[in-house]
Amino acid sequence: MSISTATLMDGTALARRTVEETAARAAEITRRTGVTPCLATVLVGADPASVTYVKMKQNRCAKAGIRSKHVELPAETTTEELVAAVTALSEDPEVHGILLQHPVGPHIDERAAFEAIAPEKDVDGVTMASFAAMGFGLPGFVSCTPGGIMRLLDAYDVELSGKRAVVVGRSAILGKPAGLLLLGRDATVTYCHSRTRDLSSVIREADVLVAAVGKPNFIKGEDIKPGAVVIDAGYNPGNIGDVDFASAAERASLITPVPGGVGPMTIAVLLAQTVEGAERQLGL
């Protein structure tokens, strides 16, 4: 039986430390201003997974000393009604961060709803303003999962400058921003997707691989470059990632588990950016 050689990148432990630091910053804000940082969550409809996810975020907020404000809208909510609700939160001085839980339903213009979030409150990193800031390397909020990936890479002292990074997946909230953030750290970035020819040969060149394709066990160990850093950002039913963990761990130097890798960091970054937003808005 083969023995795993890769070091596990413990996202759970790093997330715990991040939330502890965030809680200390939130407490300091409250001490200095009397204001408690506030994250508003907006949920359209009652999709069970979304309901569970929002509740989990509210529980994490409480642990980090962040106040939650929840706006629940019926499934038949129109684009105009959703935009109005988000705009009201953007204009509310007591709200420092806004999370619009998606998907919002096929009849709603999701992009219009996202763009109603004021950039200074876009702690989930979903607006075009945030995307542009990531691309230009300007101050702003990063998409939470890619932001969590970068924190994991830093925590394990992964040198990115000059390295070949391959991102498999091109979603607007994961693959694309992950590539932008890696490029901003002087990695040479290749995006792969469903139209990529000879995907295996591209993956084999990766010093850093980010799997964000949404297909269980899609990437096999035989395609991992020996010594590569493997970030599995996939989350499929049954707690299965996009990378075949057992075979990849035999060749990688560092690898994230699923669960316990990227996932915990996503919420940790959301909380950290909410507190950062509160600091900026309060002039601290």
C-alpha positions in Angstrom: 0.0 0.0 0.0 1.3 3.4 -1.0 2.2 5.9 1.7 1.2 9.5 1.4 4.2 11.9 1.3 2.5 15.3 1.0 2.1 17.6 3.9 -1.5 18.5 4.6 -2.4 22.2 4.5 -4.6 22.5 7.5 -7.3 25.1 6.6 -9.3 24.4 9.8 -6.4 25.4 12.0 -5.5 28.5 9.9 -9.2 29.5 9.8 -9.4 29.2 13.6 -6.4 31.5 14.0 -7.8 34.0 11.5 -11.2 34.1 13.3 -9.4 34.6 16.6 -7.4 37.6 15.2 -10.6 38.9 13.6 -12.5 38.7 17.0 -9.7 40.7 18.6 -10.0 43.4 15.9 -13.8 43.5 16.2 -13.5 43.9 20.0 -11.1 46.7 19.6 -13.4 48.5 17.2 -16.3 48.2 19.7 -14.0 49.4 22.5 -12.9 52.5 20.6 -16.2 53.4 18.9 -19.0 51.6 20.7 -19.9 50.1 17.3 -20.1 46.4 16.6 -19.1 45.4 13.1 -22.2 44.1 11.2 -22.5 41.6 8.3 -25.9 41.6 6.5 -26.9 38.4 4.8 -29.5 38.4 2.1 -31.3 35.2 1.2 -33.9 34.8 -1.6 -36.1 31.7 -1.2 -35.5 28.8 1.0 -33.0 26.5 -0.7 -32.0 24.1 2.1 -28.3 24.3 1.3 -28.3 28.1 1.2 -30.3 28.3 4.4 -27.8 26.0 6.2 -24.9 28.0 4.8 -26.3 31.3 5.9 -27.0 30.0 9.4 -23.4 28.7 9.6 -22.1 32.1 8.7 -24.3 33.8 11.3 -22.9 31.4 14.0 -19.4 32.1 12.9 -20.1 35.8 13.0 -21.2 35.5 16.6 -17.9 33.7 17.5 -16.0 36.6 15.9 -17.8 39.4 17.7 -19.6 40.4 14.5 -23.3 41.3 14.5 -25.6 39.6 12.0 -28.5 41.2 10.2 -30.5 38.8 8.1 -32.8 39.8 5.2 -35.0 36.9 4.0 -37.0 37.4 0.8 -39.5 35.1 -0.8 -38.6 33.0 -3.9 -40.8 35.1 -6.1 -38.8 38.3 -5.4 -38.1 40.3 -8.5 -34.8 41.8 -9.6 -36.1 45.3 -8.8 -37.1 44.2 -5.3 -33.8 42.5 -4.6 -31.8 45.4 -5.9 -33.9 47.7 -3.6 -33.2 45.6 -0.6 -29.5 45.4 -1.3 -29.3 49.1 -2.0 -31.0 49.8 1.4 -28.3 47.8 3.1 -25.6 49.6 1.1 -27.0 52.9 2.4 -27.3 51.7 6.1 -24.4 53.1 8.1 -24.9 50.3 10.7 -24.1 47.6 8.1 -20.4 47.2 7.3 -20.5 44.2 5.0 -23.1 42.6 2.7 -23.4 39.0 1.6 -25.9 38.1 -1.1 -26.3 34.3 -0.9 -26.4 32.8 -4.4 -28.0 31.3 -6.4 -30.9 33.7 -6.3 -33.2 32.1 -8.8 -33.1 32.0 -12.6 -35.7 34.8 -13.0 -33.4 37.3 -11.2 -30.6 39.3 -12.8 -27.9 38.2 -10.3 -25.3 40.6 -11.7 -27.6 43.6 -11.2 -28.2 42.5 -7.6 -24.5 42.1 -6.9 -23.8 45.5 -8.4 -26.2 47.1 -5.9 -23.6 46.2 -3.2 -21.5 49.3 -2.4 -17.9 48.4 -3.1 -16.8 49.4 0.4 -19.3 46.8 1.8 -18.5 44.0 -0.8 -16.8 41.8 1.7 -17.6 38.7 -0.4 -15.7 40.2 -3.4 -18.4 39.7 -6.0 -18.8 43.1 -7.6 -17.1 44.3 -10.8 -15.3 46.9 -8.6 -13.8 44.2 -6.5 -12.8 42.2 -9.5 -11.1 45.2 -11.1 -9.2 45.9 -7.8 -8.0 42.3 -7.8 -6.8 42.7 -11.4 -5.1 45.9 -10.8 -3.7 45.0 -7.4 -5.5 47.9 -5.8 -7.0 48.1 -2.3 -10.3 46.3 -2.1 -12.0 43.1 -1.1 -10.9 39.8 -2.7 -13.3 36.9 -3.5 -13.4 34.9 -0.3 -12.3 31.5 -1.5 -9.4 32.7 -3.7 -8.5 35.0 -0.7 -8.4 31.9 1.5 -6.3 30.1 -0.9 -3.7 32.9 -0.9 -3.6 32.9 2.9 -3.1 29.1 2.9 -0.2 29.5 0.5 1.4 32.2 2.6 0.9 30.2 5.8 2.9 27.4 4.3 5.6 29.7 2.9 4.9 28.8 -0.7 7.0 30.9 -3.0 5.0 32.0 -6.0 7.3 34.3 -7.9 8.3 32.7 -11.2 6.3 29.5 -10.5 4.0 28.0 -13.0 0.4 28.1 -11.6 -2.4 26.2 -13.3 -6.0 27.0 -12.4 -8.6 24.4 -13.6 -11.9 26.3 -13.7 -12.9 29.8 -14.7 -15.9 30.8 -12.5 -16.2 34.5 -11.7 -15.9 33.9 -7.9 -13.2 31.2 -7.8 -11.1 30.3 -10.9 -10.8 33.8 -12.5 -10.0 35.7 -9.3 -7.6 33.0 -8.1 -5.6 33.4 -11.3 -5.6 37.1 -10.9 -4.3 36.9 -7.3 -1.6 34.4 -8.3 -0.6 36.6 -11.2 -0.3 39.6 -8.9 2.3 37.6 -6.9 4.4 37.0 -10.0 3.3 33.5 -10.8 3.0 32.5 -14.5 -0.7 31.6 -14.7 -2.5 29.2 -17.1 -6.3 28.9 -17.0 -7.8 25.6 -18.0 -11.5 24.8 -18.6 -13.8 22.4 -20.5 -12.4 23.4 -23.9 -8.7 23.0 -22.9 -7.0 20.5 -25.2 -4.8 17.8 -23.6 -5.5 19.0 -20.1 -3.3 16.4 -18.5 -0.2 17.8 -20.1 -0.9 21.3 -18.9 -1.6 20.1 -15.3 1.7 18.2 -15.3 3.6 21.5 -15.7 2.0 23.0 -12.6 4.2 24.0 -9.7 1.0 25.2 -8.0 -2.3 23.6 -9.0 -5.7 25.1 -8.1 -8.6 22.7 -8.9 -11.9 24.5 -9.1 -13.8 22.5 -11.7 -16.6 21.0 -9.7 -16.2 17.4 -10.7 -15.4 14.8 -8.1 -11.9 13.2 -8.3 -11.4 14.8 -11.7 -7.7 15.3 -11.4 -5.6 12.2 -10.9 -2.3 11.8 -9.1 -0.5 10.6 -12.3 -1.0 14.1 -13.7 0.5 15.9 -10.6 4.1 17.1 -11.1 6.3 15.6 -8.3 6.7 18.2 -5.5 3.8 20.4 -6.7 1.5 22.3 -4.3 -2.1 21.1 -4.8 -5.0 23.3 -3.8 -8.3 21.4 -4.1 -11.1 24.1 -4.1 -13.7 21.6 -5.2 -16.6 20.6 -3.0 -18.8 17.8 -4.3 -21.5 15.7 -2.6 -20.1 13.4 0.0 -17.2 15.7 0.9 -15.3 14.8 -2.2 -12.9 17.2 -3.8 -11.9 17.7 -7.5 -8.6 16.0 -6.9 -8.2 12.2 -6.3 -6.6 12.8 -2.9 -4.9 9.5 -2.3 -3.0 9.3 -5.6 -2.2 13.1 -5.6 -0.8 13.0 -2.1 1.8 10.5 -3.2 3.3 13.1 -5.6 2.5 16.5 -4.2 4.7 18.3 -1.6 1.7 20.1 -0.1 -2.0 19.4 -0.5 -5.3 20.6 0.9 -7.8 18.0 2.2 -11.5 18.1 1.5 -13.1 18.9 3.9 -10.8 20.9 6.1 -8.7 22.7 3.6 -10.0 25.6 1.5 -13.6 25.5 2.8 -13.0 26.8 6.4 -10.8 29.6 5.0 -13.6 31.0 2.8 -15.8 31.9 5.8 -12.7 33.1 7.8 -11.9 35.6 5.0 -15.5 36.8 4.9 -15.4 37.6 8.6 -11.9 39.2 8.4 -13.0 41.4 5.5 -16.2 42.4 7.3 -14.1 43.7 10.2 -11.7 45.3 7.8 -14.7 47.0 6.1 -15.9 48.3 9.5 -12.4 49.7 10.3 -12.3 51.6 7.0 -15.9 52.9 7.2 -15.3 54.1 10.8 -12.1 55.8 9.9 -9.9 53.6 12.1 
